[in-house]
Amino acid sequence: MINCGIIGTGSIANWHVLAIRETGLGKVIGACSKSKPSLISFCEKYMITAYESYDDMLADENIQVIIICTPSGLHYDHILKAAKARKHIVVEKPMAISSKQWDEIIFILKKYQVTLAIAYQSRFNKSFIKVKKAIDEGILGNIMFADVYMKFYRTSDYYQQSSWKGTWKLDGGGALMNQGSHGVVSSLNNYHKL
Ligand SMILES: NC(=O)c1ccc[n+]([C@@H]2O[C@H](COP(=O)([O-])OP(=O)(O)OC[C@H]3O[C@@H](n4cnc5c(N)ncnc54)[C@H](O)[C@@H]3O)[C@@H](O)[C@H]2O)c1
């Protein structure tokens, strides 16, 4: 069993606890968060440890994997800390909000020999798998160019729910960086396989 700890106990964190449980291969044993009320109710709900701080959670030797569910603009710092503590990482998308941060993260992961996965769940959609198979088998030829059309819409209520959403500093932009990164990165994954 792989023991995981979550940082950030907002809306997406719940899905990680449930998805990991379903695999039967690991479990979330604790969490930490900036918002204490949300941390307490999250930890009571899943009957897991509430850590006082991220440093405390990283210091727990029983944890092998850190799951980062904080606002996107904080992922970079949280990844660096986890890697330095020699924890493997699952980070919510996007991994970071600038290409400079992406490059630095890749360097750090290699340096500390830790593995990182980004939560791009579209990879498991049947249609994506079908397209990837077609590319791998050469059915679509040599892909030179790809378009992504994503008709996503979020109401202003969505942007009011969390103060960081839609801000340059913590979201890295708007719908393209947030929702659009699913489509862009999935296309790039296929492209890099060529
Ligand atoms: N894969 C997907 O489809 C999907 C869907 C929704 C969100 N996300 C991603 O998940 C991440 C979180 O989104 P959300 O909707 O759960 O946000 P949210 O606002 O609901 O939750 C963020 C959590 O992070 C905590 N937090 C903020 N600053 C912190 C800090 N410095 N240290 C520790 N905790 C801190 C907050 O207290 C809160 O509990 C974002 O990167 C977002 O892009 C991915």
Boltz pocket constraint, residues with backbone or C-beta under 6 A from the ligand:
constraints:
  - pocket:
      binder: B
      contacts: [[A, 7], [A, 8], [A, 9], [A, 10], [A, 11], [A, 12], [A, 13], [A, 32], [A, 33], [A, 34], [A, 35], [A, 38], [A, 68], [A, 69], [A, 70], [A, 71], [A, 72], [A, 74], [A, 92], [A, 93], [A, 94], [A, 119], [A, 120], [A, 121], [A, 161], [A, 162], [A, 178]]
      max_distance: 6.0
